[in-house]
Amino acid sequence: MQQQRENWGSRLGFIMAAAGSAVGLGNIWRFPYTAGENGGGAFILIYLGFVFVIGISVMTAELALGRKTSLAAVGALKSQNRNWTFVGVLGVLSAFLILGFYPVVGGWSLAYIVKSLSGILATPDTIPDAFGIFISNPVEPLLWMLLFLAMNITIVAKGIAAGIEKAGKVLMPMLFALLVLLAIRSVTLPGAGAGIDFLLKPDFSKVTATTFLAALGQAFFSLSLGMGIMLTYGSYLGKDQNLPQNAFIITSMDTLVAILAGLAIFPALFAFGLEPTAGAGLVFVVVPTIFAHMGVLGPVFSTLFFIALAVAALTSSISLLETVTAYFIDERGMDRKKAVYGIGASMVVTNTLASLSLGAMSGVSILGVGFFDFFDILTDKIFLAIGGLLISVFVGWFMNKEDLRDELTNQGKISFGLFNVWYNLIKYVIPIAISFVAVAGIISVTQTGLMLFGLALIVFLAIFSKKLA
Ligand code: PHE
């Protein structure tokens, strides 16, 4: 059944694709508003701690598990220990759920490219309303979402080296250059200082248990962890690759882009007297406003920015779709194209529901939230952190320590001086840290019904996955 397994064409290609997965809407769209809603600098400090202690270690664990088994999420866990299959299943399910709203926002980005070009966004006063009107329109955002999906599907259908890797190599450097340009413009605006303070001066009075959960959720989301994506990407990686080093590079790139996005947005936001807590619309409101104040070059920059955002979203969405696709290829022996088109068809349904939940269907709620938030909160607040916890527990307690050392040192060919530190983090520190944060956060979250549903689903998978997968 097993088809010839593809591999990455080059190290750079892998890094760009993995960084392309990590760097996405999470960095440019979600990070700024989550930081804004959780107190700015204090949130960022906690976030950085989570990223460089927990995130990087879990990423290393995922890459190791993927490369060791040469199998994607479900297969990798199943091949090591059948009782843990459900962690892979949970990962694939999380990817599928994120794929249920991510292309909606990807579609908004595409729409804003055209809106920038056409000059509709040139008058600052109308921008906030324009965003609300646009996303609640029953037709327009759907068309853009479909366009985004079509691009996503086409690339993943082409496969690893010819599709995913090629896209990442072109798109990532372009994104980076654009963000640097924007950040420079933002911090040099008159009145930018207040925004820089907001980002860098921690205000600990705003910190609560939910701040920690938000920071942890954001760290996992942003690094594409806890759901077997890095595991899947690791499974296409050559045996000569230095896994800890790659994890470090990918994590650093992701963090750099998030900080750059913060620098592009907050100084400008304060300079124009807008609110840092503008929620999901932040990027779509603040950024066009910045550009609208920039005269003739405004529309050009605005266009470039939304191209960058769409690109970032696309490379991440590609990795999500690849994770679900790889499950059908590895575990169900399906042909790649067939798998991609099948999943694509169901994505049309979930994304239509998510998009309409912000307008025409805003009255419809499941467990107290609309479809968009349902997909988002369930994954970001519950599944990713718990997925990361379970992967750590599995790697730390159910895999052989010397096998892990061999995998991370390429059978002793390279050195990994921090191996013992990493191992103890994965085995003891991270499971305890995530448990604390998850319990405290889940208790304090207001959508109780949704939380209970999420936890029940995990328990259900734990019991029945062996039969399902
Ligand atoms: N890491 C991506 C981002 O920051 C989103 C993502 C999450 C992609 C989970 C894959 C898996 O936008």
Residues whose N, C-alpha, C, O or C-beta is under 5 A from the ligand:
A	BS01	LIG	S21 A22 V23 G24 L25 G26 N27 F221 S222 L223 S224 I229 S316 L320
